[in-house]
């Protein structure tokens, strides 16, 4: 059985696996670990970790340093053989899972909670004693001793107070059992160290009195009274005075003993006589409020959320603690409609009444209600007269909680602005259920009070159709289903917008759904349709927008300028011209305000965000209303400049420091080097995450005459298009950029895009088309002579010549390209051209020359740092070894290519290397290994959609089958031959036909290896 990791916080921070300590020497790492442990199983934001480490004065690189700390801790844990990866990345920070480790603080909380529960039962007093003693023994000194920081200091102080509470509870239990001698010494020390703790002093007085030391008990009282008067200017409290009075009377009962927690059962055998209430006829008499608004008759959907609320109602039935649910979401999402619908349905479960208070968190004309005002409404609803309502918040809150004690009441607080606004309205005990709606997530309620959080999303297509059918009638929806679906889509599936749209149709049965859909198609006027009488959707959005800080409001507006579906925080930094950390903070403010949402479907190195479509239209209106044309142009230009810079850096990381045409953006945001390094830690994954952004920005640039940005961005995205085989995206971007360049008279841009489209045609085996595109590019180079671009075009023309069988012409083009790459000082492209020349020489039968050139190309790629170039040239060496039959070298070189391509996420390169490795294996007659390798290669080729490579792999699998006499070899060859015909790959079509003849001639018997090789 594997040993568990253990972490101890009740003293100096300690970590161990079994009895082997885990050494964490860095103070920064210890602070981060302690903060995660204190909130185990809950997400701790990077901002919280930053605050814990730097205490309000973080460096600019703080977020990166926190990431380094986390990486270091994970490495320390792995080296210590911690059995699971406990620290998980979870937006907006990290979470430490406690399921597979021991944490003394968690043990403490569980032990004390259990002790408090069983202490109420006399027959379980021994168990309670052991639990309290175990809990107290966990302390090894001051909690988190040696660590500092505002949060850690606060927690340490709270734990010190908690320890005193536990000591007092333990002492009370022992006194109740008559074990006064057992706790006297502990209480003497505790009272000496904490002279103002009245409960501890009362217990010590009781212990002395029970031991017959009455004089000592009275002396303890006199010392306590003196300390309270001198230090606080107050007399002892009622508990201490009552114990003192009973000792003076020499009563056998020295005073009040602690009762079980009110929510727990009374001790067995105890009298259950109900306490007599004080005779205060003028006191407040609780009423039975019934304040629920009527539910909408047309409410539909939200089954999942209703089930969650039903479950909360069931779970809270035992009355151990009030249940709280927080329903969050953007304006118009239907938060209030949901809770009113559900509350009316289950109102009978709350016989003591239902309170409903709109706290005006986001109101058109009223400011949010203060806690004082909300409490005033609540108390009046509970039947308290004006004269009986206290003046202060604390007194009102205390009275409110007293009235709710032991009552079963439903409390709804609608449109809450902040946690502080409604914190005094949370019941202390009892069987109440509290429902809260807010645009803010109110994380404090979840983390500190265990509230259930129900974030509402837009309606599904099915729910939206049901809502329309409910409001306007199912017949009208059934008559125009496509128009109904389009209306729902244009309303962003937002319930408020759908209800308003349906409201325009209900009184007008003659109006078609198609006509309304046509009106909504106009983006500029859509919000007008959905915002009747200055209300509706626009008004709801405005209430959230007006509460933003100036910077957050500006960011919200300018993000709408980006023609993209989702974006990372760096884009916000660019449009606002601020540093990345500030942009991240502002984006999080917009998410909390429900004005942006997290993209759950997009992954990548950074969190990504998006607008709801109607919010994008609102932001678009605001940016054109509040920002000048120059400010809008500059914001968009910085976004292009920053994207071009990042894409250029990612291009160089993947392809090496070759000659990439410089970009022409007049503005860019210079991101710090460490931020760029973090974003581009995996450059191909960054490209993948930004693929939609790149395509949208290229399209917008081409459409709006930002010609240079279109082709410059397309050129920088080549690693993405090539390594992930996104041929349709490549065609789309390059074609639109080419057309834009031609319209603008940008000859060089047109040249680069013609060359790019020629490269794509080569990838697609359309060699005749490629030759025409590249020839057109070469003609344009006569107008704008660029030696480097001419070299690239020549290299690609060499590829065309090679594939049509003109090896001499291919070699001539390649040597000319190589010379120009060397002249223009581009070693990366020169290494690639050298590898291509080696391939050509191999195909010309010059094996020794080809291998020598390949080795030179590999060395050149290594010197330039081009991992992809090295992988391509090592693969060429593998193919050379296949030609000469050196299968051991083939396997070694293929494994090296697989390692290089997997490190870069290059599925195309990986698939080619796996195919060559599979061929080497079947030529060694290692059939099972070959089938496994080729199966893996085929999956990779399928993933990237390379039909040519799939056909080649099928040919190899057929060869492996034929060597064993497999019946499926012929079928595989025929499928491969059909694919080669469709792809116009004539040489492979002919070779497959020769293989098929050999296999058919064998009539199901194993085919000798030499017969298969003879068809090459």
C-alpha positions, 0 to 999 in steps of 0.5 A, a space after each residue: 500500500 502506498 504511503 500518504 502525503 501529510 501536511 501539518 499547519 498547526 505549528 511550523 509548516 511540515 510536509 512528509 510522505 510516511 515518516 520521510 520529510 518533504 523539504 520545501 526550503 523556499 519561503 515563497 513556495 512555503 507561502 504558496 503551499 500554506 495558502 493552498 492547504 488553508 483552502 484545500 479542495 477550493 480554487 485559490 486565485 493567482 491574485 490570492 497567491 500573489 497577495 500571500 507572497 508579496 503582501 500588496 507589493 507584487 513585482 510585474 512578473 508575479 503571475 509568472 513567478 507563482 506559476 514557477 512556484 507551482 511547477 517547483 512544488 509539483 516537482 518536489 512532490 513527484 520526487 518525494 513519490 507523492 502518489 497523485 498530482 495534488 495541485 491542479 490548474 483551475 481557472 482563475 488559479 489552482 486547487 489542492 486536492 485533499 482526498 489522497 493526503 492528510 492535513 492536520 487542520 482538516 483533521 482538527 475541524 472534523 474532530 471538533 465537529 464530531 466532538 461537539 455533536 457527541 458531547 451532548 449525549 452523556 453515554 458518548 462523553 468518553 468518545 467526545 473526550 477522546 476527540 477533544 484530546 486528539 484535536 488539542 494534541 494536533 497543535 505543535 505551537 502557533 499555527 503556521 509559525 515562521 510564515 507571515 502575510 496578511 492572510 496567513 496572519 489572519 488565519 493564524 490569529 483565528 486558529 489561536 482563538 479557535 484553540 482557546 474555544 476548544 480548550 474551553 469546550 473540553 474543560 466544560 465537558 470535563 467539569 460536567 463529568 466531574 473531572 475537575 482535577 483533570 483540567 485545573 492545571 490546564 485552565 490555570 495556564 490558559 487564564 494566565 496567558 489570556 486574562 480577559 477570557 471570561 469563559 475560561 476564568 469561569 471554568 477555572 472558578 468552577 474547578 476550584 470550587 468543585 475541588 473545595 478550594 473556594 478561596 482560590 475560586 474567589 481570588 480567580 474572580 477578583 483577578 479577572 474583575 481587576 483585569 477587565 476594569 483596568 484594561 477595558 473599563 468594564 465589569 465582568 459579564 453575566 456568566 462570570 458574575 453568576 458563578 461568583 454569586 453561587 460560590 459566595 452562596 456556597 451552592 453545590 451547583 457552582 454555576 451554569 454549565 455549558 449546554 449542548 449546541 442548540 441545534 444538537 439533541 439534548 442529553 439522554 434522559 434530560 427533561 424536555 420542558 420547553 423554556 418559558 419566554 420572558 414576560 414582555 408583552 410589548 416585544 415584537 410578535 412575529 408575523 407570517 409573511 406571504 410576499 411571493 410575486 405571482 409566477 409567469 404563466 409562460 415560464 418554460 425550461 430550466 429543468 436542470 436548475 429546478 432539479 438542483 433547487 429541489 435537491 437543495 430543499 430535500 437536503 435542507 430538510 433536517 434543519 441542521 443549518 440554513 440552506 443558501 442558493 445563489 442564482 447568477 447570470 447576465 441581465 435578462 437571463 431569467 434569474 428572478 423568473 426562475 426563483 419566483 416560479 420555483 418558490 411559488 411551486 414549493 411555498 407550502 414547504 415553508 409554513 412560517 412564511 415567505 419573504 421577498 425583497 428586491 434590494 435594487 442592486 441594479 436599478 434604473 433610478 434607485 441606488 442599491 438598498 443598504 443593509 439597514 434598509 433591507 433589514 427594515 423591510 425584512 423586520 416589517 415583513 415579519 410583523 415588527 412595528 416601527 417602534 420596535 425596530 432597532 436603529 443599528 445594523 447589528 441590532 436589527 440583524 440580531 433581532 432578525 436572526 432571533 425571529 427566524 430561529 427555529 422557524 421554517 421560512 423562505 427568504 428571497 433576496 432579489 437583484 443583490 449587488 454585493 455580499 456585504 449588502 445582504 450578509 446581515 440577512 443570513 439566518 444564524 440557525 434554523 430551517 430557513 432557505 435563502 434564495 439570492 439572485 445577483 449578476 455578481 457571483 458572490 463567491 464569499 457566500 460559496 466559500 464561507 457559507 457553503 452556498 450552492 451556486 447556480 449560474 444561469 446560461 442562455 436557453 438551449 435551442 429546444 427551450 427557446 422554441 418552447 418559450 416562443 411556442 408558449 407565448 405565441 402559440 405552437 401553431 405559429 412556431 410549427 408553421 415557420 420553424 426556420 424563422 422561429 429558430 432564427 429569431 431565437 438565434 438572433 436573440 442570443 437565446 436570452 430569455 428576456 430578449 425572446 420574451 420581448 420578441 414574442 411580445 411583438 408577435 402576440 397581439 399581431 397574429 397577422 405578422 409573420 415570424 419571418 418578418 420579425 426575423 428580418 428586422 432582427 437581422 439588422 445588427 444596428 437596429 436589433 437592440 432597438 427592437 428588443 428595447 421597447 420604451 427605453 427598457 428591455 435588453 438595452 436598459 438591463 445592460 446599461 445598469 451593469 455597464 454604468 457601475 463599471 470603473 472607467 478603465 473596465 468600461 473602456 475595455 468593455 467597449 473596445 473589445 467589441 471592435 475585435 471581429 472575433 468570437 473569443 479572445 485572451 487577456 492579451 487582446 484586452 491589454 492591446 486595445 486598452 494599451 495597458 499591461 497584461 496584469 491590469 488587463 487580466 484584472 479588468 477582464 475578470 471584473 467584466 466577467 464578475 459583472 456578467 458582461 463577458 463570459 468564460 469560453 468553456 469550449 476553447 482551450 489554450 495556454 490562457 483563459 479565453 473570454 467572449 461576449 454574448 452576442 447582444 452584449 457585443 452589439 451593446 458594446 459596439 453602440 457604446 464604443 461608437 458613442 463614447 470613443 472617437 474614430 481615432 481612438 477606435 482606429 488606434 485600439 484596433 491597430 494595436 490589436 493587429 500589431 500585437 497579434 502580428 508580433 506574437 504570431 511572428 515570435 511563435 513562427 520563429 519558435 517553431 520554424 527557427 529564426 528565418 526571414 519573415 517579412 516584417 509587419 507594417 502595424 504602426 502601433 503594437 503593445 510591447 509585452 514583457 519577455 516573461 509574459 511572451 514566454 508564458 503565452 508561447 511556452 507551447 507555440 503550436 498550442 498558442 496558434 491552435 488557441 488563436 486559430 479563430 482569431 487569426 482567421 477572423 482578423 485576416 478576413 476583417 483586414 482583407 475586407 476593410 482594406 488593411 491589406 498588409 495586415 491580412 497577408 502578413 498575418 497569413 504568412 505568420 500562421 503558416 506553421 499552424 496551417 502546415 503542422 495541423 494540416 488546416 488546408 481549408 483555413 490556409 486556402 481561405 486566409 491566403 485567397 482573401 489576402 491575395 484578393 485584397 493585395 491585388 485590389 490595393 496594388 500591393 505587389 509584394 503582398 500578392 507575391 507572398 500570397 501566390 507563393 503561399 497558395 502554391 505551397 498549399 497546392 503542393 501539399 494537396 498534390 495539385 502540382 500543375 496548379 502549384 506550378 502556375 501559381 508559383 510562376 505568377 509569383 515569379 513574374 511579380 518578382 520582376 516588378 518588386 525584386 526581393 532576393 529572399 522571396 525569389 529564393 522561396 519561390 524557386 525552392 517551391 518550383 523545385 518541389 513541383 519539378 521533382 513531383 512531375 519527374 523532372 529531377 534535373 530541373 528540380 536540382 537546378 531550381 534547388 541549387 539556385 534557391 540555396 545560393 540565394 538563401 545563403 546570400 540573404 543570410 537565412 540559414 533556416 531556409 538554406 538548411 531546408 533547401 539543402 535537405 530538399 536537394 538531398 532528397 532529389 539526389 537520392 531520387 536521382 540514384 546518387 545515394 552517397 551524395 544524398 546521404 551526405 547532403 542530408 547529414 549536412 542539412 541536419 547539422 545546419 538545422 541544429 545550428 539554427 535551432 529549427 526543431 521542425 527543420 531538423 525533424 524533416 531532414 532526419 526523416 529524409 535520412 530515414 527514407 534514404 536508409 529505406 532505399 539502401 535497406 539499412 533497417 536498423 538505421 531507419 528505426 533509429 532515425 524514425 524514433 528520433 523524428 517521432 520524439 521531435 515531432 511529438 515535442 512540437 505537437 506536429 501530428 503531420 510529421 509524426 504520422 510520416 515518421 510512424 509510416 516509415 517506421 512501420 515499413 521498416 518493421 514489416 520489412 523485418 517481418 515484425 508483423 505485429 509491431 508493424 500493424 500497431 505502428 501503422 495503425 497509430 500512423 493511420 489514426 494520426 493521418 485521419 486526425 489531420 485529414 491527409 488522404 494521400 498519407 492515409 493511402 500510403 499507410 494502407 499500402 504498407 498495411 497491405 504489404 504486412 498482410 501479404 507477407 503473412 498471406 492475409 486475406 485483406 491485403 488485396 482490399 487494402 490495396 484497392 482502397 489505396 489505389 482508388 485514393 491515389 486515382 482521386 488524388 491524381 498521384 499517378 506514380 503511386 497509383 502505378 506502384 499500387 497496381 503492381 503490388 496488387 498484381 503480385 498479391 493476386 498472383 499469390 492467391 492467398 499464400 504468403 508473398 515473399 518479401 523480395 517480390 514486394 520490394 521488386 515493385 518499388 
